[in-house]
Amino acid sequence: MTTERVPDDDPATADALPGLDPARSVPGAVPRAAGYEIEEELRAALGENGRPVRIAGVDEVGRGAWAGPVVVCAAMTDLSAPPVLPGRGKRTVALTDSKLLTAAHRASFAEVLPGWLAGHAIGTASPEEIDELGMTEALRRAAVRALEALPHPPDVVILDGKHDFLRRPWRVRCEIKADQRSVTVAAASVLAKVHRDGLMAALENEHPGYGFADSAGYPSPVHQRALEKSGPTPHHRLSWSYLDDLPQWRHLKKHRDPLAGEGQLSLL
């Protein structure tokens, strides 16, 4: 795969450790099946004393939803060949970004991945935490919860995207489209998606009419109509701007006071 290196003076990577400086993919060059390219680079750069480098792939789901938690999965492999699913005819379905898989294939992978992975864990941050702390900090806390629940602490973490929301003391490599290029991140992507979809589907009986089983808390037309009619549920994020468009429910919106510091909320 053709890549171009990030310039040495890129402020996002100026202090990067060896192997943590990402290779940016040329658009259109990302393969459909995830591989171990990033993991092998990290292992070569960080391996020492003959001990295997423990690499965790981290991915999240639910960042843009109006309701429900943000969910993060951390996954670790032994760099063995990942499982594949039978496809049509003689074709197989490879592990990749959960968004490129059908719901049935995601569910099938979610059944076999726990037994194949060297370790995995789920961390969540509630709508209340998102309202109180903001998405970046809520996301960081969910990721830390997942990483700290792994059977062994990782030496390095691969994050999908270009922003390091984990920060120190974690050693992090950020990669755009890592969920399509890294097996560990792809596995985390699938498990996080299936876990959160299950959580949201379980809310359908508790709050019928919001379409949680289909939209997973994202702003579908059904979801928006239910909000206009019945207002937000206890599972909605009340600091988000969708409430500005709902005059009859706008009084429920929560605001963080920029002068009081992160985490301070008020009802205006």
N, C-alpha and C positions, 0 to 999 in steps of 0.2 A: 504494500500500500504506500502510495506517495504521501509524504508528510513534509511540512515546512516547520522549522524550528522557531520557537518563540525568541525574539530578540533578547540579548543578554541584558539590555537595559529596561526590559518590560517591568514596570513597578510591581506587577502581580507576582513575579517570580524572581525578583532580584535577590531574595534571601533564601531561595529554594535549595534544599539539600540535593546532593547528587541523585539522579533518578527521579526527583520530584518535579523537574522542569518538564512540563507537558509538551508533547508534539501535537500541533494543531492539524487536524485533518483537512485536506483539500475537499471542498464541497463535492458531493457525489462519489467520493472514494471510499465511504464507509461500507464494509460488507454487511450483509444481512445477519449472518451468524456471528455471535460473539466469539472471541478467541482469547488468547493469553498474551497478546503482544505487550500490553502495559505491565502485566504481572511479571513477565520475563525481564523487562527493562528494570523494574524495581528490584527483582531478585539479584540481577547481575550487579547493580549499583550498591545495594545495601547488604548483601550477604557477607558474613564475617564469621570466623571461628567454626566454620563448617555447620553452624546451626541454620536450619531452614528459616527463611524470612516469612513471618506471619503477615499475610496481606488480607485486609478486610475490604470488601466492596460495600459501599453504602449508597442507598437510593431512597427517595421519599415519594410519597403520593398524598394528594389532598391539599397541596399548597394553595391552589386557586379555588377551592370549594367554598361555598357560602355556609355550609353546615358540616358538622362532624370534626373529628380530630385530624391532625396531620400525623401520618404514620411513616416511620423510618425502619428499614430493615438493614442489618449488617450481616454479611455473609462471608464465610471463609472457605476456601477449597484447598485440596492438596495438589492442585494443578494437574489432576488426572482428567481424562477426556470427559466432558459433561454428558449427561443423558440426552438422548434424542427421542422424539416421539414418532410413531408411524404416521405417515401421511397417505395421500392418495396414491394408489398404484404401488410402485416401488420407492416412492419418494419418502423422505423423512423431514420432520420439523425440528429445526435446530433451536437451541436456547438463544434468546436475544431480548431486546427491550420489550417489556410487557405490552407496550402500545402497538407493537407490530404483530402480536399474537392474538388469536381469537380467544374469547372467553373460555371456550372449551379447552383449548390448548394451555391457557394459563392455569386452569384448574388441574389439568393433568400433570403439568410440571410441578405445581405446588404439592402434589401428592408424592412425587418421587424425589424432589430436591432435598427435603430434610434428611432423608436416609443417605444421600450421596454427599452432602456438604460436610466439611470438617467441623463446622459450627455455624449457627445462625441465631439471631435474636431480633425481636421486634421492640421498638420503643415508640411511645405515642406522646403527643401533647394535646391537651383538651382544648375545646373552644374557649373556655375561661382563661387558660394560659395564653392562648393566642391574643385574646382581647387585652389581657393585662400586660404582656411582655412584648408584643409585636411578633410578627411571623419569624423573623430571623432568629431571635432568642428562643422562641418556642421550638423552632426546627432544630437548633443546636441542642437543646435539652433532650428532645426526643432521640436524636442521634447518639448523644452520650449515654442515654439509658440503654439503647440497643448495644452499643460497643461495650459498655461495662457488664452486660449480661452474657457476653460471649464466653465460652469455656476457657479461652486463653486471650490475653490482651494482644492486640495486633501491633506489629512494629510500624506499619504504615497503613494509611487509609486512602482508598481511591474514592473520590467524590464525583458524582455525575454533575457536570456544570463547570462554570468558570469562577465561582465564588467560594472561598473557604469560609463556611459558616461555623466550622468546628474550632479553628484557631488552636493556640497552644493549650496543653502540651502535646497535642496530637500531631504526628507527622502526616502531612496530607499531600496528595497529588490530585489536583483538579483536572478533569478531562471532559471537554464537551463531547456529548454523545458517548460517554463511557458505557452507558447501558447497552449500546450496540457493539462495542469493541471489547469490553472486559467481561469474561465469564462471571467473575464474582459480583460485579455490579448488575449484570443481567439477572442473575439469580436473586439478588436483593430486590431488584425491580419487580420481578414476578411475585415474590412472596409478600412484599409490601402491598402491592395492588390487590392480590387475592384476599389478604387479611382485612384491608380496609373495606373492600367491597362487601365482605361478609358482615362487618360491623354495621355498615350503613343499611344493608338489606334487612338486618335484624330490627332496625328502627321503623320499618315499613308498617308493622302491625301496631306499634306504639303511636305512630303519627301517620295514619293513612292519608293519602291525597297529595303528599309532597313528592312522591315519585322517588323516594330514597333508594329503592331497590334497583331502579333503572339509571338514575342520575348520579347516585353516590354523593349527593349533596351539592353537585355543581348546578349552575343556573339553567336548567332546562325550562321549556315553556310551562310544563306541568308544575314544576317547583315554583316558578315565578307567580303563577296564578294562585297557588295555595298561599304564598306569602301575602299577596295583595288581599286575599279574603280573610285569612286566619292569623296572619302575623307570624313572627319567628317562634320556633320551638325552643326548649332549653338546650338544644344541640346546635343552635345557630351561633355564628360569630357576630356579636353585636357591635363591634367597632368598625365594621366594613361599610363601604359606601353604598351598598345596595339599599340600605335603610333610608338614604337621602331621597330615594325615588318612591318611598312609601309614606306619604304624608300622615296617614292614620297611625303609623307605627314608629314614626321618626323619634318620638320622645323616648324610645327604648335604647337609642344609640348610645354607646359608651365612647368616651373620648379620653385619650391619654393627654395629660397636661404636659406640654413640651418644657415648661419651666420647672416642673416638679421632678423631672427625671423619669427614666424608663420605668414602667411598671405602675405608675400612678394613674388611676382612672377616676373619671368623674362623669356624672350624668348631667348633660346640659339641655 
